[in-house]
Amino acid sequence: MRQRDGKYLGKRSESRAAYLCLLPSIIGLVFLTYIPLVSVCVLGFFKWGKGAPDPVFVGLQNYIRLFTVDPYFRDSLKVTLYFSLLAVLGSMVYSLFIAILLNRKIPARGFFRAIFYLPYVLPAMAVYIGWSWLYESNFGLFNYILSTFGVQKVRFLADSSLVGPSLALIAVWLSGNLIVIFLAGLQNVPQVYHDAAEIDGANGFQRFLHVTIPCMTPIIFYNLLMALITNMQIVTPALALTNGGPGNASTYITYLMYRYAFVSNQLGYAGAISFVFFILIAILTILLFATSKSWIFYEGER
């Protein structure tokens, strides 16, 4: 009986220690995530801003305006999804390709790993301003290179059809964190699987397609999810370079929220946009999780 009581008390003390260690994270989640999320949702039911010193309850008026009257929201939704599609697909392909190259035995491999990771830790505002010099229509490096081939000047950031791909290219270049995660995943692929496939006569591409990719699917899923969430919330290029232009071609949803909240001083309406945007990201995340079971391979499964 005493032995059972001792085990019970031991488990209780371990549980208390675990909860004590988790307490800072729990407090952070509650005060930095959940309470602000609920506050933004509630704020969407009020009219608050310039000319209204106290919040005025308006019910669903902000949400109705969002989906029926405001044309900027529909445009921002389109350009956000378009940018995210380009940036996510480009980042995944680029990061996996670079990770495969860095996984090989090459001279100064550690140096090159640091070089490709470095853009991720640089200040985002400085990165976008630096790229704006490369994109500059008259004296930018890219236009200089194109001019040597007889191509006329390209207005990368002033053409509504080019600004999305141009900004997405910067986002792809900034995906050094994905490279590091892919590299870690490649190093954990069991060598015995490659050896068995090679004995069966599989060439390098076949081993990559049927061994490496299936073993990497959990890593691919994680990077895909992180890239989707990150690029859906893009706002820095619009603030640093384009101010949402040309036209509304780079008025992403996060920039639209910023403009309504801090330029037009419509905090209640910006809160409604923010909550709807949260629901949109949640839906995309749920869909990604729901479809992942059909293509993710875990070691030990058939």
PENOR-V895931 format. One record per run of one state. SS is the DSSP state (helix for helix, strand for strand, loop for the rest). FROM is the first residue (numbers start at 0). TO is the last residue. Records with the same first field share a line. If there is no record, write none. Layout:
SS=FROM-TO + FROM-TO
This chain:
loop=0-0 + 43-44 + 49-50 + 57-59 + 68-69 + 102-107 + 121-122 + 135-139 + 147-161 + 173-174 + 187-189 + 199-202 + 232-234 + 242-251 + 263-264 + 292-301
helix=1-42 + 60-67 + 70-101 + 108-120 + 123-134 + 140-146 + 162-172 + 175-186 + 190-198 + 203-231 + 235-241 + 252-262 + 266-291
strand=45-48 + 51-56 + 265-265
